[in-house]
Amino acid sequence: MSIAAHERPRTSDGKRAWMMTAICLSAFLSHFTAGVVNVSLPRFVTVFQSDIGTVHWMTTGYLLAITSLLPLMGKLGDRWGHRRIHNCGIALFTISSVLVALSPNLTVLLFMRVVQATGTAMFQATNMAIITFHMPNTHRGRALGFVSTAVALGGMAGPVAGSFTAAWLSWQWAFLIHVPVAVAATGLALRFIPADQKKETRKASLDGIGAILFMCSISIGIYAIVNGGAIGWRSPNMLLLYAVLLIVCPLGWLWQSRQKEPFLPLLAFRIPAVACGLIISCASFLMANIALVLMPFYISGTTSVSTADTGYVMLAYPLLLAVIGPVAGHLSDRIGSRRLMGLGLCAMAGGFMLFSGVFGVLPLWAIICTLALIGSGMGLIASPNNSFIMSHAVKEDAGSLGSMIALTRNVGLVLGAALGLGLMDDGDPAKPLEAYLNIFGFGAWIGAASLLPLCYSWYVRKRMVKRRQESV
């Protein structure tokens, strides 16, 4: 039974509003804290008298832990209850935030960042399933749009708050500044997120071997992507990682294909709409992060804007994402998601084409407008795509698929950063602008190619409708 046929929730409108507040606050915090820490990394090098490679694990380890644990937490949500896993996650995140600030040395701090990431994975993996089960079908897209807005606002406010704490406060405040909001989110979640209905959970066996193989695959893959430039893409160590991946990935897929209850919802991937949505999720975040990673270099290299003011120029992206997201979610409840997703992909691909130099190097006003175009495209994709996937999902796999959406988002972000910086490093140092333009052109091709699975899912749907009409 698909979630689209799920009965209308009995939760009152008031409780649903507070439930959405709790979920949006947690979504905001997960991206806000990442921005604060990223901006503060140079400061931690001095504070702990360490090198940037070690300190960078504050971000890399955090990302690795979240990405590796997302499917496991989604599976546990399906098995033990989405509310339980979500609320334990936000509580663990809150407590570990304080413990990170109390760390006596860098080793303890890095360990506590992994604990913090575990809590983040718990609530990221289950928030979409909670919305799916407890929001009416007619409001689901708009609710997911609010989550997208919270994510955008967190990503926008994090670097600003990080700059403030680095300039005026001790380093501990980089991890304490969000604690009051986290406490509020925890209290609201415990009070207003409804208990799971018994039929929403199942006591299925957990595929431990499949989980281990998946976590090894994704951890090794992300480690290779993040550190490939530093290690050397053709170095012996990287070749060894490639060899391990070539063994572990097929082995994990083969193992799970033979299990009655596989770790990943493999049967759901056979649904064209679900597979299409996950591909678009990964591709859209990949494109977005290519833009966000490269734009500071592009702006400083083609305009007279100072490094300090570059952040203000880049606000065009998250501002439009924050505004368009809820509107697109509301429209997806009324007219469906496919058209909005297609329009969003065209907008993002068009923005990358403009940055690729097809009309020459853009002036500052055109850069701002093009960033706004890419942000609008992302807003048109994010919440309609999430609603699109969850509405076609098998009900029993809601938590697992919600975690897969978060997983594809994180993998897209990692790939975007790695591809953007990696291709820039491989370019001619004497012609940096040419490297930027080539990378943006590559992003435009990704956006255009992402339209193919969307068209295929539309074709499959039309064919199914025709078959039903013929059978009647």
Residue, then its C-alpha position, 0 to 999 in steps of 0.5 A: m500500500s502506497i503512502a498516497a492512499h494513507e488515511r487522513p491523520r487525526t492529529s489536530d491542526g494546532k498540534r500539527a503546527w507545533m509538530m512542524t515547528a519542532i521538525c523545522l527547528s531540528a532541520f534548521l539546527s543541523h545545517f546551522t551548526a555545520g555552517v558555524v563550524n565550517v567558518s570557525l575551522p581556521r580558529f580551531v587550528t590556532v586554539f588546539q595548535s594543530d594542522i588544518g588536515t586534522v582540524h578538518w575532521m570536525t567537518t569530514g568526520y561529522l559528514l561521514a558519520i551522518t551519511s553512514l548512519l542515515p539508512l540505519m536510523g531510517k530502518l530503526g525508525d521503521r522497526w521501533g517507531h519514527r517518533r522514538i528515533h527522532n526524539c532520541g536523536i534531537a535529545l542526543f544532539t542537544i546533550s552532545s552539543v554541550l559535551v563538545a564545548l566541554s572537550p578538554n582536547l581535540t581528540v575528545l572533541l572529534f569523538m563528541r562530534v561523531v556523537q553529535a552527528t549520530g543524533t543528527a542522523m537520527f532526526q534527519a532520517t525520520n522527519m519526512a516519515i513523521i510528516t508523511f504519516h501525520m500531515p494530511n495529503t493536501h498539506r504534505g508538500r507545503a509542510l516539506g516546503f517549510v522544512s526546505t526553508a528551514v534548511a536554507l535559513g540554517g545554511m544562511a545563518g550558520p556562517v554569519a553566526g560563526s563569524f560573530t562567535a569567532a570575532w567576539l566569543s570563546w571557541q566553545w560558543a561555536f557549539l553552544i550558541h544553538v543550544p537554547v534552540a535545541v532545547a526548545a526543539t527537544g521539548l516541542a518534539l517530546r510534547f507534540i510529535p504524535a506517537d506512532q500507530k502500531k500499524e506504522t511500525r513492524k518488528a522486522s529483523l535487521d540485516g546486520i551484515g547488509a548494514i555493515l557492508f553499506m556503511c563500509s562502502i559509503s564511508i570508504g567512498i566519501y573518504a576517497i572523494v573528500n581526501g582524493g585531492a590531498i592523497g593523490w587520485r592515482s596514488p597507491n593508497m587511493l588505488l587500494l581504496y578503489a579496489v576495496l570499493l570494487i569488492v565491497c559494493p557488489l558484495g553488499w548489493l548481492w547480499q541484500s538482493r538475497q535477503k527477505e528483509p534487506f537493509l536498503p529498501l531495494l524493492a522500492f527502488r524498482i518503482p520508477a518514481v522513487a528511483c527518479g526522485l532519488i536521482i534528482s535529489c542527488a543531482s540537484f544538491l550536487m549542482a547546488n554545492i558546485a555553485l556554492v563552493l565555486m562562487p566565492f572564487y568566481i566572484s573574487g576573480t571576475t568582480s571587484v567585490s571584496t572577500a568580506d562582501t562576497g557572502y552578501v552576494m551569495l545570499a541570493y541563493p538561500l533567500l530565493l530557496a527559502v521563499i520559493g520552497p513553501v510556495a512550490g510545496h503548496l503548488s505540488d499539493r494542487i498540481g502535482s510535482r513533476r512539472l515543478m521539478g522539471l521547471g526547477l531543473c531547467a532553471m538550475a541548468g540555465g543558471f549554470m549555462l549562464f555561468s559557463g560563459v555562453f554570454g561571456v563573463l557576467p557582471l555583478w548584477a547578472i551574477i546575483c540574478t543567476l544565483a537567484l535563478i539557481g536558488s529558485g530552481m532548487g526551491l522548485i525541486a526540493s519539497p515537490n521532489n520529497s513529496f513525489i518520492m514519499s507519495h509513491a513509497v511503500k508505506e512500510d518503508a517510509g522511514s528507510l526512504g526518508s533516510m535515503i532522501a537525506l542520504t542522496r542529499n548528503v552524497g550530492l553535497v559531497l560530490g558537488a564539493a569534490l567535483g568543483l574543487g577537484l576539477m578546479d585543481d586539475g585546470d590550468p593554474a594560469k587560466p583559472l577563469e577557464a576552469y570555472l567556466n568548464i565546471f559550470g558547463f559540466g553542471a549544466w549538462i548534469g541538470a539537462a541529463s537529470l530531466l531524462p529520469l523525470c521524463y521516463s517516470w512520466y512515460v511510465r505513469k502515462r503507460m500505466v494510466k492507459r493500461r487501466q483505461e483499456s482494462v476497464 
